[in-house]
């Protein structure tokens, strides 16, 4: 077993595969986390970072495994002295960093850091989504830095006749062999650790004009097969979960049965609903043994177009109370100089994520499923209403008022009350209305329902409100 034989890796819960199990306990992953450089930026203090996540009740971080160097303004490794990756520097001058990497030689310091990183996270009950690759966004912004760019390694691998967006295709067999070798070595190194799962690739379909879905899916199948092959000697319950980013990739791959987590970014995209609708309202919830993840949404701090914590709060609450199992908000306040991400805005977002986890832990959520018919009507109309339930026993309902922005909700403050008509069995109930901003109860009452539609009026609220409705079996 992983972690010196103490527990199995995080996996889908056998009683409800839309949630996780870890150390024999059901789990939902909720976090506001750093921009993916915590492992490969040797200047970043991940212990201080994990201490803060743990203090705030947050239990997930998503990180680059080493083959991708981002261009974000906060926490990406800047320069050779900051980057620590799986390969050794060769001593041969050249390339973006001034010295080439040798893709045939592994870097012991990286693997020691990886082991310590995972152990430090596990000690604080933090799960790690380890992302092997990313789409290459641009030749001059990202590709020139890549360890697999032909100018940056002594093997001169990575030549792509079709341009850098073809990095995640099977165009170049020599490059593909190096990609597979890297994946196999990292998977092997992670074998003793239970608190992680692997993501194949970040945002793989951003450039489908250059790298169509079929080509990218074929490459995904290659990487998935490598992960499965590397762990093939392990018992099934000791293998790590695999995540795929983008429903269209998931639909196109052959190896869907090997995938446990389906990621999509941004609850709102192009002024319409994004992953909230695609994942929760599509066939993925009902038709597959797969956990649904909003594992990246719009940024705090990093770009001027970033949302406010309130805008991002409503996305997280809607996704999780709608049946999702992972919410990870991308928070630029975590930096090398401030690894705990302490700032008024960053701390506000941490509170909202903690409140959401606390709300969900107030239920036996394993017994709950997405519920689209208990709430018959709501007046006046709200932007969104979501619910999960174990019908007749427990119901979670969330509603909010927002407008669609370019890449996020824009919360719309006002003086609201709503009237809900619920289809619940006759019986005694306890209704508790919760303020998501504070996690405090606004109103608590009990009532006996005789049958038909049960009408309930919310207390006054400004943006959003949540309901915990439970059958009173006293």
N, C-alpha and C positions, 0 to 999 in steps of 0.2 A: 504493500500500500504506500501511498504518498506520505510525505512528512514523517519519515522514519517509522512508517507503519501505523501512524495514529489515525488516519482518516482517508477516505476516498476523495478524489477530486470533486469539486463542485459539479453538479449534474442536474438534469431535469428531474423534477420530483415525480416518482412513479404514480402518485395519486392524482397529480394534476401537472401535466407537462408544460403548462404555461408559467410555472414557477420553478424555483430551484430548490435543491437540497444540499446542505453542507453541514458536516458534523452532525448528521441526523436531524437537522432542524430546517424547516421551510424558510425560504429566503427570497426577498425582493431586493434588487440592487438599485440604490438611489444615491446620487452624488452630484456635487458641483466640483469639478476636478480640473487639474492643470492641463496645459496644451501639449501633452504627449511627450515631453522631453525629459521626464524625471529619471528615466533609466539611462539614456544615452548622452545626457549632459553631465559630465563628471563634476561640474561645479554646483549642481543642484543638490541640496540637502534633503534627501527623500525621507529621512527619519523625522525631521521636524515637520515635513509635509504630512506624513502618515499620522503623526501625533495629533495634528490638527483635525484631519479627517475623522479619526477615532473619537476625539473630544466632541465633535459635532454630530456623531452618530451616522457618519457617511461611510459607505462600504464598497466603493468601486473607484478604480482609476484605470484609465485607458492609456497605453504607452506604445511608442514605436519600439520595435525590436532591434533596429539598427540598420536596415537596408535603405531607409528613407530619411532624408534630412529636410525638415520643413523650413519655411521662410517666415513664420509668424514673428511678430515683433517682441515677444516676451521670453519664452522659455525654450527655444530651439538652441542647440549647441552652436556657438559661433566660433569657428576656427578649429584648427587641429588640436589645440591645447584643451578644448572643451569636449570635443567629440570622443566618445568611447564606444567602439563597435565590436562586432564579432571577429574582425580580422586584424592581423598585425600590420603595422607600418613596415614597409620593405627596406627603407634606407635609400631607395631610388628616388631622385628628385623628379618633380613634375606634377601635373594635375592641379586641380583647384586648390588643394590644401598645401601645395609645395612639396609633398612627398606622396608617393603612390602606396596604396594598400596592396598586400599580397593575399589574394582571395583563396590561396591554397593553405594559408597558415592561420590557425585560430589564435585569438587573443586571450590568454588566461585571465588577464585583469578584467576583461568584460564578463567572462563567465562567472568569476568570483563576485563581481558586482551584481550580476543577475541573480545569483543564488541568495546573496544577502538582501537584495531588494525584495524578492519574493518572501523570504523568511520574515523580514521586518513588517511587510504588509500582513502576513498571516498572523503574526503576534498581536495585531490590532484588528483582526477580523475583517480585513480589507481584501476584496477580490481584485484580480488584475486581468484586464483584457489586453492581451499581448498581440499587437498588430504587426504582421510580418512585412507587408508591402503597402504602398499607396499608389494611386494613379499619379503620374508625373505631370504636374500642372503646366510647366513651361520649360522650354529649353534653357533660358537664361536665369530663371528664378530657382529651379529645382534640379533639373537634369545635370547641369554642370557640376553640382555638388555630390551627386550620387556615387557611392562606392562602386557601383556597377557601370558607371560611365567608362567608356574605353580609355579615356585619358587619365582616369583616377586609379587604375589597377594595373599591376604588372602583367596580367594576362591579356590586357587590351580587349577584354570582353565588353559587350554591351552595344556594339554597333547595330543601329536600327535604321534600315533603309527607309522605313515609313515614318520616321520621326519618333520623338520621345513618348508620345501617347501609346505607342506600340510596345512599350516595356512590359505590359501585362498581357502579352499574347505569346503564341508559340513560334514566332517568326525566326528566332535565333536559337538553334539547339544548344550551342555552347553556353549562351547566357542562361537558358532554361536549366541546364545541368548545374550551373553555379547557384541558381535560385533554389533548386531542390536540395542541393548539398547544404546550403545555409539553413533552410527550414529543418532538415533532418537533424542537424547539429543542435539547433536551439531546442527543438522538441525533446531530443535526448537529454539535454541539460535540465529541462524542466520536469523530468520524470519524478523526482522526489517531492515535488511541490503540488499541493492539492488546491491552492487558492487561485487558480488561474484557468483561463480558456483562451484558445487561439482564434484570432480573426485573420482571415486570408488577406484581405486587401481593403484599404480605405477608399471610399468613393470611386469605385472602378468604372462607372459609366458616365463620368463627366464629359468625355470626349468621344461619343459614339460615332461621330462622323469619321474619325480616324481609327477608332478601335470599336467596331460593332459588337453588339451583345454576344453574338455567336462566338466570335474570336475570344472575347474576354471570358466567356463561360468555359470554353475549351481549356484555357489556361488555368482557371479556377479548379477544374476537375484534376488537372495535373498536380496542383499544390495540395488539394485535399487528399489525393491518393498518396502523396508523399507523407503527409501527417499520419494517415491511417497505417501505411506500411511501417513507419518508424515505431508505432505503438502496437503493432500487430501481435507481438509476443506477450502483451499484458492481458490480464482478464478484462472483460468488457467494462466492468464497473471501476477499473483503474485507469481508463483512457480519458483524456481531456476532451471537453466539448470543443466543437468547431463552430465559428460564427462566419456568416456570409453577409456582406454589406450590399444591399439593394435587392428588392424583390424580383426584378427582371433577371438578375443573375441567378437567383435561387430557382426561378422557374425554368431556366435554360440548362442548368447543370444536370449531369447524369447522377451525381452522387448526393442527391438530396437526403437520403437516409442517414448519411454521415454528419449532417448539419443539425445542430441543436439550437442555435440562436440566429434569428433573422434581424439584422440591423437595418435601419434607415435613418437618415439624418433630416432634421428640421420638421417639426410638427406643422409648420406653415411654410409653403414654398410658392413663390411667384403670386402672392396675394390670394392663394387658395390653400385649402387644407393639404398638408403633405402627408407625413408618415402616419398621422393620427387616423386619417381615413384609409390610406392604402393598406396599412397593417391591420387595424382594428375592424374595419368594415369590409375588407376583402375576404378571400377564402382562407387566408393564412391562419386565422384564429380557430375556425371550426374544423379545417381540413387537415391539419398537420400537428405532429408532435414536435412543436418548436416554440421556444420562448421568443416574444416580440420585444424589440429594443429600440428606443429612441436614444441612441448612445452618443449623439452629438446634436446639440441645437445651438441657436445663435449665441454669439460671444458676449461676454461682459468685458469691457475695457479695451480689447485688442484693436478694434476698428471703430471709427466714429459712428458707423451705422449699427453698432451693437444695441441690443435691447436693454431695458431696465430689468431689475430683479422681479418686479411684479409681472412684466410681460412674460417672462420665462417661467414664473411660478404657475401661471394658469396652464401653460403647455404641459408641465410636469404632472400637475394634478389631473388634468383631463386624460392624459395618456395612461397613467397608472390606475386611476379609478375606472378607466374604460376597459381594463383587462391587460395592459402592458405589464412587463416584468422588469424592464430596465429603463431608467431615466438618468442620463449623464449630461449635466450642463457644463458647457465649455467656459472656463473661468480664467481670464487673463490676469487676475490679481496675484496668482501664484507665480513668483519669479525667483531667480537665483538670489536676489537681495531680500526677498520676502517669501520664503518657501511655505509659510503658513497662510499666505494669501490674506493677511489681516488688512482690512480696509472697511469703511462703512458699507460700501456696495457689496463687496465680497462676503462680508459677515452676514448681511441681510439675506443673500442667496443661500448661504449655509443654513440659516434658520428655516427658510422655506422648505428646503429639502428635508431637514430633520423633522419638521412638522408633518410632512407627507408620510415619511416612514412611520412616525408615531401613530398617525391616523390608521394606516394599514395594519399595524401591529395590534390594533384594537379589535381586529376581526380574526376569525378562523378562516383566513383567506384561501387556504388550500381547497376548502369546500365550495368556493365561490366561482361563478362563471360570468362571462359577459352577459348583460341583461338589457335587452332592447325593448321589452314590452311591459315591464312592471310600471314604469311611469307612462300613463296613458296620455297625459297632456300636461303642459305647463303654460301658464298665462301670467304676464305677457311673454312673448317669445324671447328666448335668450339666445346668445350666440351659440352655446354648446351645452349639452347636458349628457352626462355619461353615468353608467351604473354597472355594478357587478353585484351578484347576489347568490345566496343559497336560499332559494325561494321558500317562504314560510318561516325562515329562521333568522336571516341576517341580510341587510341591504346596505350598500354604500352608494351614495348618489352625490354627484358634484356638478355644479353649474356655474357658468361665468359669463360676463358681458365683455366682449372684446371685438375689435375690428381686425381684419386681415392686413398685416404689413407685408413688406417684400419677403422677409425670411422669418417672420415671427408674428405672434399676436401682438396687438397693441391694446393693452387693457383700457377699458373705457369706464372711468369712475362716474358714479351717479348715486342717486338715492333709490334703491331697488327693494321691492318685495315681489315674491312670486307665489302663485298658487299652483300646487301640484295635485293631480289626481292619480292615485296609485291603485294598481290591481294587486291586492294582497289578500290572503285567506282571512276569514274571520278569526278573531282572537285578541289577546291583550298585547300591546306593543309599547316599547320605550323609544322615543324619538329624541335624538340629541343633535342640535344644529351647531356646527363647528365653524369658527373663523379660520380659514387657512393661513391668514397672515400672522396669527398669534397662537394657533392651536387651542385657543380657549373656547369652551362651550358658550354659545350665545343664548341658547334656550334649551331647556330640558323639560319634557312632559311625557306622561303616559296616557294611553287612551285604549279604549276597547272598540274594535271594529266589528260591526254586525254583519258585514257583507256588502257586495257591490263595490263601487269606487270609493276609496278612502281619500278625502280631500284634506290637504295640509297646506297651511300658509307659512312661508318662511318668515323669520324675523327680518328686520331691516338690515341691509348689507350694502357695501359700496362697490364691489367688483365681483366677488365670488363667494360661494358658501358651500359647505359640505354637510351631508346628512348621514348619521349613523342610526339606522332603524333596526331594532332587534325585537324578536318575539319575547315577551315577558313570560317566562315559564315558571315563575315563583308560585 
